[in-house]
Amino acid sequence: MPDYNFFKHPVYDSLEHKYNTYLVKHRANQNKGGDSRSYRDSERKKTYASEHSFMAECNIPEFESIEEANKFAKRVYKTQKWSKLWQDSVENDVGQIFNATPSIVGMNSRNKSLSGFTDGRTITLCQITGMNKYILLHEMAHCLGNMHHGRSFRQCVLELVGAFMGTKEKKVLKREFKRRKLACGEPRQPLTFDKWVASKDRMEKMREQRDFFEAGRALLKR
């Protein structure tokens, strides 16, 4: 994970304050949708499109009942893979300690457009369109601290697919993400304060040179 070394209580409009703003924007760009306070879930549509192509190509096992989906989920919760992903989510957000074993329930209404959703502790599946293994794993990835469809969500769902569906399925899903230019690798590190200041100074000098030449051209045209 990137290192974000924010300055504490910087003076407004100081270099330190502007650097903190740069770090906030950098973090949001590396995991779009992850900061729900100020950024919308901008990669949701592309993620859904990737998943639809993936499910059309691969043979996704179906659950015959909510009880069967719950049994599968309980087997997942006992694995080292799930335990590690859940522990990682707790390190990022201590509130995740309550989301170790989300329960699976069926929708009260028959919604053909919504396959499933979760509040982090309970996964609700549509009993018409949501009774397959991938849709359940998708919602389980949300429960691991990824209540969006950004980079960390895709990394998590790829881990779950690889562990509980297979390496072939993981490769297909990753390919579909990449086809739509959706990042799945490790996020980039932000510039250090000193490098950010140096970069900012270079950009300001370039703007000054551009303004100087444009002013010169304007004088020559008179």
C-alpha positions, 0 to 999 in steps of 0.5 A: 500500500502507498505511504501517505505522510500527511502534515498535521495541522498545516497553515492554510494555503502553505506548501504543506497544506497544498501537499496534503491536498495532493495526497488526498487526490492521489489516494482517491485516483489510485482507488476510485470510489474508495473515498465515498466522502468526496468521490463517486463510484466512478468505475462501477459501470466498467466493472459490471461490464467486465463481470458480465463478459466474464460470466458469459464466457465461464461456466459459473456454478449455480446455487439451488437455494439460499441454504446452499449459498450459506453453506458455501459461504461458511466453508469460505469463512473457514479458509486461510485465504478468507481469514487473511483478507479479513484481517487485512481489512481490519487493519485498514478499518477496525470496524471490519472486526464485525464483518468476519462472517456475513450471513446470506439471505434472499430478497423479499421481492423478485427484482430482475435488475438487482442480483445482490447487495450488502451492507457489509454484514449481511449479503442479500441475493436475488433468487432469480438472478443472483444465485451463482457463485460469482455474484456471491463472491462479488458481494463478499469482496464488498464485505471485506472493506471494499464498499465500492468498485475501485482498485482494492475491490477488484484486487479482492474479488480476483483473490476470491475468484482464484481461491474459490473458483479457479486460476482459469476464471481468475485469468479471464476476469482479470483480462476483462478488467484490463480490456476496460483499462481498470487497474488491478495491480498495486497502486503507485506511490505518491511523490515525497514532499521534496519531489512534489515541491520540485515538480511544482516548481518545474511546472510553474517555470514552464507556465511562466515561460509559456506566458512570456512567449505568448505575451511576446507573440501578442506584441509582435502582432500589434 
